[in-house]
Amino acid sequence: MPYIEVNNDFAGIRGLMAFRPETAEPLGALANILLRDTEGLSPAERELIATHVSYLNDCYYCHNSHGEIACYYLDGNRELVDQVRKNYEQAPISAKLKALLAIAGKVQQSGRSVTPADIGRARQEGATDKDIHDTVLIAAAFCLFNRYVDGLGATTPTDLSTYAPRAKQIAERGYGNHIFSSPQPA
C-alpha cells in the first residue's frame, strides 16, 4: 500500500505518475529516450541494463517489469533475463554488454565507482561513447525510478503473470500517458 494517498489502482510507478502527471511527463519522456532508442544499444539491451540495476537496488516492481519488457524483446527468453539479473558475466550476451553492465553496476553503487579501466574495457569491446553515455544515464535514472517506487511504497504485484501484458504494451507503444492512465491490458 502506498505511503501517500494516490487515489488510483495503478501498480508501481504508474500509480505515482498518475498522482502527479506534471512530473510523470518528463520522467516518461526520459524513459522513452533511454529505453526505446535503437541507435547503438538495442531496446532489449537497454531494458537489460534497467533490469540489472533495478535488481541490484532490490526494486521488485522495476526489475520484474523491465525484465518482462526485455523478455518481450528477446522472444520470451526469460532464462537469459534471469542470468543477466543474477550473474551477467556468465550469461550468453556480448562482451560489450557485459562491460556496460559492469559500468551500470558501478553507477548503482556510486558514480565515482566507475573507473577509466571500466570505460577502457567497454571501448575495447566495441562500445561507443553514446553506448557508454546511455548506460550511465540508464543506470542513474533507474536509481531514481527505483527509489521513487520503493520510497513511496508503490503497489507492487507479486503475481508475475501481471507484468507480461503491460510489457507488451510498453514494447509496442512506448512509455507515456497511456501507461499511467489506461487500465491494465488483458
N, C-alpha and C positions, 0 to 999 in steps of 0.2 A: 504494500500500500504506500503510495507516495507520501512524502513528508509534508507536502503542501496540497491544498485542495485544487486539483486540476480540472474538475468538472467534466471529465470525459472518460471513455473506456478504452482509450488507445494505449497499447503496450509500449514500454521502453521510451525511447527518445521521442516517439510520435506524440505521446501524451503531453510531454513537456513542451514540445514545439507548438502543439495546438493551444496550450495555455498562453504562450507568448509568441504569436505569429511574427511580430516585428523583429524578434531575434531569430526565429526559425528561417526566415527568408535568406539572410546571409549565410547561415550555417548550412542550409540545403544547397545553396549555390556553391559553397566551398566543397561540399561533399561531391557534387556533380563534377566540378573541375578536377578534383583529385582522383576520383574513383572511376570516372567514365571516360576519361581521355584515352585515346587509342594511339597516341604518338609516343613511341618509346615503349614503356611498360604496357602490357595488356590490361584490360579491366580485371581479368582473373588474377594477375599478379598483384595488382593494386589492392584487390579485396583480400588476398592472402596476407599482404602486409598489415592491413587493418585488422584482420582476424588474429594474427600473431601478436600484435601489440595489445589488442583487447584481451587476449588470453593471458599475456604477461601481467596485465593490470587486473586480472581476475574479474573482469566485467562480463558476467554470464550472458546478459542480454546481447551485448555488442559482439562478443566472439562467436556466439551462436547465430545471430542474424547475418553478420558479414561472412561467417563461414558458410552459411547456406547460400548466400549470393555467389561466393567463389565456387561452391559446389555446382550451382546452376551453370556458371560459365564453363566449368570443367566437365560437363556432361554427366553430372551425378557422381563424380569421383570423391566421395566423402572420405575414403581412406587417405587420399592424398592431403585433403584439408586437415584431417586429424594429425597426420605426420608433420605437417608444417606447424601446427599449433605446438606440438609437444617436442619434436626433435627435427627441425628443418634440415640440419646438417646431414641427416640420414635419409631424407626424403628424396624421391626421384624428380628433382627440379634442377634447373640450370645452375651452374656455378655462379653466374651473375646474380640470380635471385637469392642464392644462399648468402652472397656477400652483402646484398642490400638488406636482407633480413637481419644480418648481424648488425648493420648500422641502425636499423629500426629498433632493435633490442637495446642498443646503447642509448638511443634517444629516449626510449621509455624510461631508462634509469636517470639520465641527465644528459642534456645536450652536450655538456662538457666531457662526457664519456667517449664521444666519437673522436677517434684519433686520425692523424694523417695516414697511418698504416691501414685503417679501415677503409678510408677513401681510396688509397692505392690499390687495395685488394679488389674493390668494386671496379675500378677503372681497368685493372689488369684482366678482369673477367668480362669486359666489354660494356660496362655501364657508362652512359653519357652523363654529362653534367646535369641534364634535365632529369635523368633517371635518379641520380643521387639527390637532387633538389626535391623531387616529388616524394621520394622515400622518406626523407627527413620531415617534410611537411605532413605527409600522411601519418607518420608516427606521432608527431607533435599534436596534430589535430585529434587523433584518436585518444591521446591522453586527456585532452579537453572533453571530447564526447563521452569517454568512459567515466570521467569524474562528474560530468553533468548528470548522466543517467544514475550512477550509484550515489552521488552526493545528495540527490533529491529523492532517492528511494523509489525510482520509477517502477511501475508494474512490470514484472518480468515473468513471462510464461515459462513454466518448466516443461510443458508438453512440446517437445522438439518438432512435432509434426506441424505446429502452428507457424513455424518460421518459413517453410517452403513456399506457400502461396505469396507471401509478401516479397520473398526473394525474387520470385519470377516477375512480379510486378515492377520491382526496382530495376532488375536487369533489363526489362523491356521498355520501361517508361522513364527511368531515372529517379533521382531524388527530387522532391519538390512538394508543392502544396497538396497534391493528391495523396501523398504518403501520410501526412498527418491530418487530413480532413476527410478521407474516404474510409468506409468500413474495410475490415479485413477481407481480402478476396477468398472465395471458396476454393 
